[in-house]
């Protein structure tokens, strides 16, 4: 696998033919058993019940709760609405501490409700919220903390819980990456007051578009069920302020179909991860984010860190070369929420307090995996990366203007 059978002129970036005829994407949807899905859709059409807490939504909620070992699952239309509902249900206000190294929805869900996201740096080893920096950011306006389980890697939930309890703050988790992952033998979904999952099409378990809130707090469960359905309690009785956050029946049908193939999807992801681990071994400056084999994991993301001082090839140049080969690698979560609007205007100097976030945003590269990516695909991607880094283009005179365009 480590043999390099490529020359510079064969790279598509330098005029060769792309190694892949079709583009390989990060997060290309897993489909599951198509026949089972179509059976469910036909059943749904026959019953003419397309939304409003139908049988598929109810079954999906039961299956998710059972799998995670939680009391309650509230299925909703997407992960962002799930975040917004929990934030509002917990009556967060003022300031809430979150990592900047996360998908922008984590910050937007707060700002949308006129709550200020306060960005905290991350632990460079886990890529998750650094609890030791967190306390220094707490002010009289702080009402809560949102931890994010990045790549399915659990936050330091024990320390975050201690800090939250000490300062009388609400604690919730954005677990969008973490369905099927555990922490010290307990499935993620059981920590904080509530945890939020995304079942977007790019997630390894998807509902086309969707999300869920899970909690062991029965009172919060009742509140959230009212909030996601306009506050209705019965046909004509509105007793609470709410919105439309309901999951549709067709989304739940896809969710149930996905759950039936959950172990298969995880096994494919794990196999791809191990192939990448082997294929990238020993490349100077290229490291694969490690997965804890002692815990359950979904292996949903193949995460590289590119140390440019060692590779002498920047992460962004490598990205361009891979894109030219139709390998659509991604820079998660570049450039960090604090460098996106409106936050870069609100907090122009936030980066000074986020040195690890800034480093990660320049180093991280996500590679394709999932059921649409084969072992042969992984091998070829690894060969391209190995050639680019090991050769460092030493035998090729690069046009400086070409590099300047990158």
C-alpha positions as a LaTeX table, in Angstrom:
\begin{tabular}{lrrr}
\hline
Residue & $x$ (\AA) & $y$ (\AA) & $z$ (\AA) \\
\hline
Unk1 & 0.00 & 0.00 & 0.00 \\
Unk2 & 2.92 & 2.32 & 0.73 \\
Unk3 & 4.42 & 1.99 & $-2.75$ \\
Unk4 & 4.07 & 5.29 & $-4.63$ \\
Unk5 & 3.16 & 4.75 & $-8.26$ \\
Unk6 & 2.51 & 8.38 & $-9.19$ \\
Unk7 & 4.49 & 11.12 & $-10.91$ \\
Unk8 & 4.02 & 14.87 & $-10.61$ \\
Unk9 & 2.77 & 15.20 & $-14.18$ \\
Unk10 & 0.09 & 12.60 & $-13.50$ \\
Unk11 & $-1.51$ & 14.71 & $-10.77$ \\
Unk12 & $-4.64$ & 16.45 & $-12.04$ \\
Unk13 & $-3.56$ & 19.67 & $-10.34$ \\
Unk14 & $-0.62$ & 19.76 & $-12.76$ \\
Unk15 & $-2.53$ & 18.73 & $-15.87$ \\
Unk16 & $-3.03$ & 14.99 & $-15.47$ \\
Unk17 & $-6.30$ & 13.09 & $-15.46$ \\
Unk18 & $-8.16$ & 12.93 & $-12.12$ \\
Unk19 & $-7.60$ & 9.65 & $-10.30$ \\
Unk20 & $-11.35$ & 9.40 & $-9.64$ \\
Unk21 & $-13.93$ & 9.77 & $-12.40$ \\
Unk22 & $-16.68$ & 10.62 & $-9.90$ \\
Unk23 & $-16.24$ & 12.94 & $-6.95$ \\
Unk24 & $-15.80$ & 11.40 & $-3.52$ \\
Unk25 & $-17.50$ & 13.50 & $-0.86$ \\
Unk26 & $-17.17$ & 13.77 & 2.89 \\
Unk27 & $-20.53$ & 12.72 & 4.31 \\
Unk28 & $-22.05$ & 11.21 & 1.18 \\
Unk29 & $-25.34$ & 9.75 & 2.48 \\
Unk30 & $-25.66$ & 6.17 & 3.64 \\
Unk31 & $-28.94$ & 4.76 & 2.32 \\
Unk32 & $-29.53$ & 1.47 & 4.10 \\
Unk33 & $-32.01$ & $-1.10$ & 2.81 \\
Unk34 & $-33.78$ & 0.65 & $-0.05$ \\
Unk35 & $-36.60$ & $-1.90$ & $-0.21$ \\
Unk36 & $-37.39$ & $-1.47$ & 3.49 \\
Unk37 & $-37.40$ & 2.30 & 3.04 \\
Unk38 & $-39.74$ & 2.14 & 0.05 \\
Unk39 & $-42.04$ & $-0.24$ & 1.93 \\
Unk40 & $-42.29$ & 2.29 & 4.73 \\
Unk41 & $-42.92$ & 5.15 & 2.32 \\
Unk42 & $-45.70$ & 3.21 & 0.59 \\
Unk43 & $-47.21$ & 2.38 & 3.97 \\
Unk44 & $-47.08$ & 6.06 & 4.90 \\
Unk45 & $-48.77$ & 7.05 & 1.63 \\
Unk46 & $-51.46$ & 4.42 & 2.08 \\
Unk47 & $-52.21$ & 5.73 & 5.57 \\
Unk48 & $-52.06$ & 9.36 & 4.33 \\
Unk49 & $-50.38$ & 10.42 & 7.57 \\
Unk50 & $-47.37$ & 12.51 & 6.57 \\
Unk51 & $-46.62$ & 14.57 & 9.68 \\
Unk52 & $-47.92$ & 15.48 & 13.16 \\
Unk53 & $-46.45$ & 12.72 & 15.34 \\
Unk54 & $-47.24$ & 9.75 & 13.14 \\
Unk55 & $-46.39$ & 6.13 & 13.87 \\
Unk56 & $-42.92$ & 6.32 & 12.29 \\
Unk57 & $-41.92$ & 9.35 & 14.38 \\
Unk58 & $-43.16$ & 7.66 & 17.53 \\
Unk59 & $-41.29$ & 4.44 & 16.70 \\
Unk60 & $-38.12$ & 6.35 & 15.80 \\
Unk61 & $-38.19$ & 8.17 & 19.14 \\
Unk62 & $-38.64$ & 4.88 & 21.01 \\
Unk63 & $-35.80$ & 3.18 & 19.11 \\
Unk64 & $-33.37$ & 6.07 & 19.65 \\
Unk65 & $-34.18$ & 6.29 & 23.36 \\
Unk66 & $-33.77$ & 2.53 & 23.76 \\
Unk67 & $-30.46$ & 2.45 & 21.90 \\
Unk68 & $-29.01$ & 5.30 & 23.97 \\
Unk69 & $-30.51$ & 4.19 & 27.27 \\
Unk70 & $-32.25$ & 7.52 & 27.90 \\
Unk71 & $-35.76$ & 8.18 & 29.13 \\
Unk72 & $-36.89$ & 10.57 & 26.41 \\
Unk73 & $-36.19$ & 11.31 & 22.75 \\
Unk74 & $-37.90$ & 14.22 & 21.01 \\
Unk75 & $-37.51$ & 13.98 & 17.22 \\
Unk76 & $-37.37$ & 17.32 & 15.40 \\
Unk77 & $-36.95$ & 18.67 & 11.88 \\
Unk78 & $-33.20$ & 19.38 & 12.15 \\
Unk79 & $-30.33$ & 19.68 & 14.59 \\
Unk80 & $-30.29$ & 23.48 & 14.59 \\
Unk81 & $-33.93$ & 23.68 & 15.69 \\
Unk82 & $-33.09$ & 21.08 & 18.33 \\
Unk83 & $-30.39$ & 23.36 & 19.72 \\
Unk84 & $-32.68$ & 26.38 & 19.66 \\
Unk85 & $-35.48$ & 24.52 & 21.43 \\
Unk86 & $-33.24$ & 23.31 & 24.26 \\
Unk87 & $-31.61$ & 26.73 & 24.66 \\
Unk88 & $-35.04$ & 28.30 & 25.00 \\
Unk89 & $-36.46$ & 25.54 & 27.19 \\
Unk90 & $-33.53$ & 25.91 & 29.61 \\
Unk91 & $-34.18$ & 29.68 & 29.64 \\
Unk92 & $-30.61$ & 30.52 & 28.77 \\
Unk93 & $-29.87$ & 34.21 & 28.42 \\
Unk94 & $-27.04$ & 36.73 & 28.52 \\
Unk95 & $-23.89$ & 34.75 & 27.69 \\
Unk96 & $-23.31$ & 31.05 & 27.03 \\
Unk97 & $-19.82$ & 29.55 & 26.74 \\
Unk98 & $-19.14$ & 27.35 & 23.70 \\
Unk99 & $-16.12$ & 26.29 & 21.64 \\
Unk100 & $-15.36$ & 28.21 & 18.47 \\
Unk101 & $-14.15$ & 24.96 & 16.92 \\
Unk102 & $-17.62$ & 23.72 & 15.99 \\
Unk103 & $-20.15$ & 23.98 & 13.19 \\
Unk104 & $-21.56$ & 27.49 & 12.96 \\
Unk105 & $-25.05$ & 26.31 & 14.02 \\
Unk106 & $-23.87$ & 25.98 & 17.63 \\
Unk107 & $-23.16$ & 29.71 & 17.76 \\
Unk108 & $-26.07$ & 30.80 & 15.55 \\
Unk109 & $-28.60$ & 28.93 & 17.69 \\
Unk110 & $-27.62$ & 31.25 & 20.55 \\
Unk111 & $-27.19$ & 34.50 & 18.61 \\
Unk112 & $-30.53$ & 33.92 & 16.83 \\
Unk113 & $-32.14$ & 34.21 & 20.28 \\
Unk114 & $-30.05$ & 37.28 & 21.21 \\
Unk115 & $-27.77$ & 35.29 & 23.50 \\
Unk116 & $-24.04$ & 36.05 & 23.21 \\
Unk117 & $-21.84$ & 33.04 & 22.43 \\
Unk118 & $-18.59$ & 33.36 & 24.39 \\
Unk119 & $-15.88$ & 31.40 & 22.62 \\
Unk120 & $-13.61$ & 29.15 & 24.65 \\
Unk121 & $-10.47$ & 27.46 & 23.39 \\
Unk122 & $-10.19$ & 23.69 & 22.94 \\
Unk123 & $-7.91$ & 20.96 & 24.19 \\
Unk124 & $-5.48$ & 20.25 & 21.31 \\
Unk125 & $-5.58$ & 16.50 & 22.03 \\
Unk126 & $-9.36$ & 16.03 & 22.11 \\
Unk127 & $-10.42$ & 19.03 & 19.96 \\
Unk128 & $-13.19$ & 19.64 & 22.52 \\
Unk129 & $-13.93$ & 22.43 & 24.99 \\
Unk130 & $-11.05$ & 23.10 & 27.38 \\
Unk131 & $-12.66$ & 23.06 & 30.84 \\
Unk132 & $-9.55$ & 24.59 & 32.45 \\
Unk133 & $-9.93$ & 27.80 & 30.43 \\
Unk134 & $-13.69$ & 27.88 & 30.79 \\
Unk135 & $-13.87$ & 29.19 & 34.35 \\
Unk136 & $-11.94$ & 32.33 & 33.44 \\
Unk137 & $-14.69$ & 33.22 & 30.95 \\
Unk138 & $-17.58$ & 33.06 & 33.42 \\
Unk139 & $-19.15$ & 36.43 & 34.23 \\
Unk140 & $-22.33$ & 37.51 & 36.05 \\
Unk141 & $-24.05$ & 37.35 & 32.62 \\
Unk142 & $-23.13$ & 33.70 & 32.02 \\
Unk143 & $-26.15$ & 31.38 & 32.14 \\
Unk144 & $-24.89$ & 28.18 & 30.58 \\
Unk145 & $-22.31$ & 26.01 & 28.85 \\
Unk146 & $-22.69$ & 24.05 & 25.61 \\
Unk147 & $-20.09$ & 21.34 & 25.17 \\
Unk148 & $-19.56$ & 19.84 & 21.70 \\
Unk149 & $-18.53$ & 16.20 & 21.21 \\
Unk150 & $-16.36$ & 16.83 & 18.12 \\
Unk151 & $-15.75$ & 13.82 & 15.81 \\
Unk152 & $-17.70$ & 11.76 & 18.37 \\
Unk153 & $-14.91$ & 12.44 & 20.89 \\
Unk154 & $-16.63$ & 13.07 & 24.24 \\
Unk155 & $-16.04$ & 16.32 & 26.07 \\
Unk156 & $-14.57$ & 16.18 & 29.55 \\
Unk157 & $-18.11$ & 15.83 & 30.85 \\
Unk158 & $-17.12$ & 15.30 & 34.47 \\
Unk159 & $-15.11$ & 18.53 & 34.72 \\
Unk160 & $-17.69$ & 20.50 & 32.76 \\
Unk161 & $-20.37$ & 19.21 & 35.11 \\
Unk162 & $-18.32$ & 20.23 & 38.15 \\
Unk163 & $-17.79$ & 23.73 & 36.76 \\
Unk164 & $-21.47$ & 24.10 & 35.83 \\
Unk165 & $-22.62$ & 22.97 & 39.27 \\
Unk166 & $-20.10$ & 25.17 & 41.06 \\
Unk167 & $-21.30$ & 28.29 & 39.23 \\
Unk168 & $-24.99$ & 27.30 & 39.02 \\
Unk169 & $-24.94$ & 27.17 & 35.22 \\
Unk170 & $-27.06$ & 25.07 & 32.85 \\
Unk171 & $-25.12$ & 22.43 & 30.92 \\
Unk172 & $-26.14$ & 20.90 & 27.60 \\
Unk173 & $-24.25$ & 19.15 & 24.83 \\
Unk174 & $-24.19$ & 19.41 & 21.05 \\
Unk175 & $-23.75$ & 15.74 & 20.17 \\
Unk176 & $-24.32$ & 16.17 & 16.42 \\
Unk177 & $-21.21$ & 14.07 & 15.65 \\
Unk178 & $-21.67$ & 11.56 & 18.41 \\
Unk179 & $-24.62$ & 9.23 & 17.81 \\
Unk180 & $-23.47$ & 5.72 & 18.67 \\
Unk181 & $-20.51$ & 6.88 & 20.78 \\
Unk182 & $-19.91$ & 6.24 & 24.46 \\
Unk183 & $-18.00$ & 7.76 & 27.38 \\
Unk184 & $-16.75$ & 5.45 & 30.12 \\
Unk185 & $-19.29$ & 2.87 & 29.03 \\
Unk186 & $-22.28$ & 5.24 & 28.98 \\
Unk187 & $-23.78$ & 6.28 & 25.67 \\
Unk188 & $-23.50$ & 9.95 & 24.81 \\
Unk189 & $-26.96$ & 11.40 & 25.21 \\
Unk190 & $-27.02$ & 10.81 & 28.96 \\
Unk191 & $-25.00$ & 13.84 & 30.03 \\
Unk192 & $-25.93$ & 17.37 & 30.97 \\
Unk193 & $-29.59$ & 18.37 & 31.15 \\
Unk194 & $-30.05$ & 17.45 & 27.49 \\
Unk195 & $-28.05$ & 16.47 & 24.42 \\
Unk196 & $-28.78$ & 17.25 & 20.80 \\
Unk197 & $-28.17$ & 15.01 & 17.78 \\
Unk198 & $-28.17$ & 15.81 & 14.08 \\
Unk199 & $-29.56$ & 13.33 & 11.56 \\
Unk200 & $-28.71$ & 15.45 & 8.54 \\
Unk201 & $-28.05$ & 13.63 & 5.27 \\
Unk202 & $-24.28$ & 13.89 & 5.83 \\
Unk203 & $-24.40$ & 12.05 & 9.16 \\
Unk204 & $-23.77$ & 8.31 & 9.20 \\
Unk205 & $-27.34$ & 7.81 & 10.49 \\
Unk206 & $-29.67$ & 10.17 & 8.66 \\
Unk207 & $-33.35$ & 11.02 & 8.37 \\
Unk208 & $-32.80$ & 12.92 & 5.11 \\
Unk209 & $-32.93$ & 16.05 & 7.29 \\
Unk210 & $-33.62$ & 15.90 & 11.00 \\
Unk211 & $-32.45$ & 15.95 & 14.56 \\
Unk212 & $-33.36$ & 14.87 & 18.06 \\
Unk213 & $-33.16$ & 16.01 & 21.66 \\
Unk214 & $-32.56$ & 13.38 & 24.32 \\
Unk215 & $-32.94$ & 13.89 & 28.05 \\
Unk216 & $-33.59$ & 12.07 & 31.30 \\
Unk217 & $-35.53$ & 15.08 & 32.62 \\
Unk218 & $-39.26$ & 14.29 & 32.30 \\
Unk219 & $-40.37$ & 17.84 & 32.96 \\
Unk220 & $-38.07$ & 19.15 & 30.23 \\
Unk221 & $-39.37$ & 16.45 & 27.88 \\
Unk222 & $-42.96$ & 17.66 & 28.33 \\
Unk223 & $-41.91$ & 21.26 & 27.81 \\
Unk224 & $-40.01$ & 20.47 & 24.62 \\
Unk225 & $-42.91$ & 18.46 & 23.16 \\
Unk226 & $-45.15$ & 21.48 & 23.58 \\
Unk227 & $-42.55$ & 23.85 & 22.16 \\
Unk228 & $-41.90$ & 21.84 & 18.98 \\
Unk229 & $-45.64$ & 21.79 & 18.12 \\
Unk230 & $-46.71$ & 25.43 & 18.53 \\
Unk231 & $-47.57$ & 24.82 & 22.19 \\
Unk232 & $-50.54$ & 22.58 & 21.37 \\
Unk233 & $-51.88$ & 20.26 & 24.07 \\
Unk234 & $-54.70$ & 18.55 & 22.14 \\
Unk235 & $-56.49$ & 19.71 & 19.00 \\
Unk236 & $-57.49$ & 23.24 & 19.97 \\
Unk237 & $-55.68$ & 23.94 & 23.21 \\
Unk238 & $-52.49$ & 26.02 & 23.00 \\
Unk239 & $-50.93$ & 26.29 & 26.45 \\
Unk240 & $-47.35$ & 27.34 & 25.69 \\
Unk241 & $-45.32$ & 29.47 & 23.30 \\
Unk242 & $-43.99$ & 27.22 & 20.57 \\
Unk243 & $-42.78$ & 26.85 & 17.02 \\
Unk244 & $-42.91$ & 24.20 & 14.29 \\
Unk245 & $-40.04$ & 21.82 & 14.94 \\
Unk246 & $-41.76$ & 18.54 & 14.07 \\
Unk247 & $-40.07$ & 15.72 & 12.22 \\
Unk248 & $-42.02$ & 14.46 & 9.20 \\
Unk249 & $-43.05$ & 10.83 & 8.74 \\
Unk250 & $-40.86$ & 10.36 & 5.67 \\
Unk251 & $-37.84$ & 11.55 & 7.64 \\
Unk252 & $-38.65$ & 9.14 & 10.46 \\
Unk253 & $-39.08$ & 6.32 & 7.91 \\
Unk254 & $-35.56$ & 7.00 & 6.69 \\
Unk255 & $-34.37$ & 7.17 & 10.29 \\
Unk256 & $-35.80$ & 3.76 & 11.13 \\
Unk257 & $-34.24$ & 2.32 & 7.99 \\
Unk258 & $-30.89$ & 3.85 & 8.95 \\
Unk259 & $-31.08$ & 2.43 & 12.46 \\
Unk260 & $-31.58$ & $-1.07$ & 11.04 \\
Unk261 & $-28.20$ & $-0.74$ & 9.27 \\
Unk262 & $-26.43$ & 1.10 & 12.10 \\
Unk263 & $-23.93$ & $-1.65$ & 12.91 \\
Unk264 & $-23.17$ & $-2.17$ & 9.22 \\
Unk265 & $-22.47$ & 1.55 & 8.74 \\
Unk266 & $-20.20$ & 1.63 & 11.78 \\
Unk267 & $-18.30$ & $-1.43$ & 10.58 \\
Unk268 & $-17.75$ & 0.14 & 7.14 \\
Unk269 & $-16.55$ & 3.37 & 8.76 \\
Unk270 & $-14.25$ & 1.48 & 11.11 \\
Unk271 & $-12.81$ & $-0.58$ & 8.27 \\
Unk272 & $-12.12$ & 2.59 & 6.27 \\
Unk273 & $-10.55$ & 4.22 & 9.33 \\
Unk274 & $-8.18$ & 1.27 & 9.79 \\
Unk275 & $-7.29$ & 1.36 & 6.07 \\
Unk276 & $-6.47$ & 5.05 & 6.35 \\
Unk277 & $-4.46$ & 4.35 & 9.50 \\
Unk278 & $-2.37$ & 1.80 & 7.63 \\
Unk279 & $-2.11$ & 3.79 & 4.40 \\
Unk280 & $-0.99$ & 7.02 & 6.07 \\
Unk281 & 1.36 & 5.47 & 8.62 \\
Unk282 & 4.83 & 6.97 & 8.71 \\
Unk283 & 4.11 & 10.04 & 6.57 \\
Unk284 & 6.00 & 12.93 & 8.21 \\
Unk285 & 3.69 & 15.60 & 9.58 \\
Unk286 & 0.46 & 13.73 & 8.78 \\
Unk287 & $-1.42$ & 12.31 & 11.77 \\
Unk288 & $-4.81$ & 10.65 & 11.97 \\
Unk289 & $-7.04$ & 11.65 & 14.89 \\
Unk290 & $-7.12$ & 8.56 & 17.15 \\
Unk291 & $-10.29$ & 6.72 & 18.07 \\
Unk292 & $-10.63$ & 5.14 & 21.50 \\
Unk293 & $-11.16$ & 1.45 & 20.73 \\
Unk294 & $-12.22$ & 0.85 & 24.35 \\
Unk295 & $-15.40$ & 2.87 & 23.76 \\
Unk296 & $-18.19$ & 2.63 & 21.24 \\
Unk297 & $-17.56$ & 4.89 & 18.28 \\
Unk298 & $-19.23$ & 5.63 & 14.96 \\
Unk299 & $-15.95$ & 6.36 & 13.07 \\
Unk300 & $-17.95$ & 8.91 & 11.11 \\
Unk301 & $-15.06$ & 11.27 & 10.43 \\
Unk302 & $-11.55$ & 10.59 & 9.15 \\
Unk303 & $-9.65$ & 13.53 & 10.60 \\
Unk304 & $-6.11$ & 14.42 & 9.57 \\
Unk305 & $-3.86$ & 17.00 & 11.15 \\
Unk306 & $-1.28$ & 18.43 & 8.77 \\
Unk307 & 1.85 & 19.84 & 10.39 \\
Unk308 & 3.18 & 22.13 & 7.67 \\
Unk309 & 6.58 & 22.51 & 9.33 \\
Unk310 & 7.16 & 18.79 & 8.81 \\
Unk311 & 5.30 & 18.23 & 5.55 \\
Unk312 & 6.60 & 21.38 & 3.86 \\
Unk313 & 3.26 & 21.22 & 2.05 \\
Unk314 & 0.40 & 23.30 & 3.42 \\
Unk315 & $-2.93$ & 21.80 & 4.32 \\
Unk316 & $-4.59$ & 24.08 & 1.77 \\
Unk317 & $-2.27$ & 23.05 & $-1.06$ \\
Unk318 & $-2.94$ & 19.41 & $-0.23$ \\
Unk319 & $-6.66$ & 20.20 & $-0.25$ \\
Unk320 & $-6.42$ & 21.72 & $-3.74$ \\
Unk321 & $-4.49$ & 18.73 & $-5.04$ \\
Unk322 & $-7.06$ & 16.30 & $-3.64$ \\
Unk323 & $-9.95$ & 18.34 & $-5.05$ \\
Unk324 & $-8.34$ & 18.21 & $-8.49$ \\
Unk325 & $-8.35$ & 14.41 & $-8.17$ \\
Unk326 & $-12.11$ & 14.57 & $-7.34$ \\
Unk327 & $-11.46$ & 13.82 & $-3.67$ \\
Unk328 & $-13.59$ & 16.52 & $-2.06$ \\
Unk329 & $-11.82$ & 16.71 & 1.29 \\
Unk330 & $-13.01$ & 19.40 & 3.74 \\
Unk331 & $-11.51$ & 21.90 & 6.18 \\
Unk332 & $-13.65$ & 21.45 & 9.32 \\
Unk333 & $-14.27$ & 23.90 & 11.09 \\
Unk334 & $-12.32$ & 26.46 & 9.13 \\
Unk335 & $-11.76$ & 29.29 & 9.95 \\
Unk336 & $-13.51$ & 28.92 & 13.34 \\
Unk337 & $-16.83$ & 30.47 & 14.35 \\
Unk338 & $-15.05$ & 33.53 & 15.76 \\
Unk339 & $-13.79$ & 34.36 & 12.26 \\
Unk340 & $-17.25$ & 34.14 & 10.67 \\
Unk341 & $-19.94$ & 36.81 & 10.64 \\
Unk342 & $-21.36$ & 38.29 & 12.70 \\
Unk343 & $-18.84$ & 37.17 & 15.31 \\
Unk344 & $-15.69$ & 38.49 & 13.64 \\
Unk345 & $-17.29$ & 41.93 & 13.68 \\
Unk346 & $-18.54$ & 41.61 & 17.24 \\
Unk347 & $-15.29$ & 40.12 & 18.60 \\
Unk348 & $-12.47$ & 41.12 & 16.22 \\
Unk349 & $-9.72$ & 40.10 & 18.66 \\
Unk350 & $-11.24$ & 36.80 & 19.84 \\
Unk351 & $-8.47$ & 34.83 & 18.15 \\
Unk352 & $-5.96$ & 36.09 & 20.72 \\
Unk353 & $-7.73$ & 33.95 & 23.34 \\
Unk354 & $-8.12$ & 30.94 & 21.02 \\
Unk355 & $-4.59$ & 29.86 & 20.03 \\
Unk356 & $-5.38$ & 26.12 & 19.86 \\
Unk357 & $-8.55$ & 26.75 & 17.86 \\
Unk358 & $-6.56$ & 28.86 & 15.38 \\
Unk359 & $-3.95$ & 26.13 & 15.01 \\
Unk360 & $-6.53$ & 23.40 & 14.50 \\
Unk361 & $-8.42$ & 25.42 & 11.91 \\
Unk362 & $-5.20$ & 25.60 & 9.87 \\
Unk363 & $-4.28$ & 21.92 & 10.32 \\
Unk364 & $-7.43$ & 19.80 & 10.08 \\
Unk365 & $-8.43$ & 17.98 & 6.91 \\
Unk366 & $-11.42$ & 15.61 & 6.66 \\
Unk367 & $-11.35$ & 12.73 & 4.17 \\
Unk368 & $-14.21$ & 10.74 & 2.57 \\
Unk369 & $-15.55$ & 7.61 & 4.24 \\
Unk370 & $-18.87$ & 5.76 & 4.54 \\
Unk371 & $-20.57$ & 3.21 & 2.33 \\
Unk372 & $-19.80$ & 5.22 & $-0.83$ \\
Unk373 & $-16.04$ & 4.89 & $-0.21$ \\
Unk374 & $-14.28$ & 1.59 & $-0.93$ \\
Unk375 & $-11.02$ & 0.11 & 0.33 \\
Unk376 & $-9.52$ & 0.75 & $-3.12$ \\
Unk377 & $-10.62$ & 4.40 & $-2.90$ \\
Unk378 & $-8.95$ & 4.77 & 0.48 \\
Unk379 & $-5.75$ & 3.17 & $-0.80$ \\
Unk380 & $-5.61$ & 5.55 & $-3.76$ \\
Unk381 & $-6.26$ & 8.62 & $-1.57$ \\
Unk382 & $-3.46$ & 7.55 & 0.78 \\
Unk383 & $-1.08$ & 7.09 & $-2.14$ \\
Unk384 & $-1.81$ & 10.60 & $-3.39$ \\
Unk385 & $-1.21$ & 12.11 & 0.05 \\
Unk386 & 1.96 & 10.06 & 0.58 \\
Unk387 & 3.35 & 11.09 & $-2.79$ \\
Unk388 & 2.59 & 14.78 & $-2.32$ \\
Unk389 & 4.12 & 14.93 & 1.17 \\
Unk390 & 7.09 & 12.62 & 0.62 \\
Unk391 & 8.09 & 14.05 & $-2.76$ \\
Unk392 & 7.45 & 17.64 & $-1.68$ \\
Unk393 & 7.66 & 18.34 & $-5.44$ \\
Unk394 & 11.45 & 18.16 & $-5.23$ \\
Unk395 & 11.71 & 16.90 & $-8.79$ \\
Unk396 & 9.26 & 19.44 & $-10.22$ \\
Unk397 & 9.79 & 23.13 & $-10.86$ \\
Unk398 & 6.59 & 24.77 & $-9.67$ \\
Unk399 & 5.32 & 27.91 & $-11.32$ \\
Unk400 & 5.24 & 30.48 & $-8.50$ \\
Unk401 & 2.17 & 32.22 & $-9.90$ \\
Unk402 & 0.31 & 28.90 & $-9.85$ \\
Unk403 & 1.01 & 28.47 & $-6.13$ \\
Unk404 & 0.04 & 32.08 & $-5.44$ \\
Unk405 & $-3.41$ & 31.33 & $-6.83$ \\
Unk406 & $-4.04$ & 28.62 & $-4.25$ \\
\hline
\end{tabular}
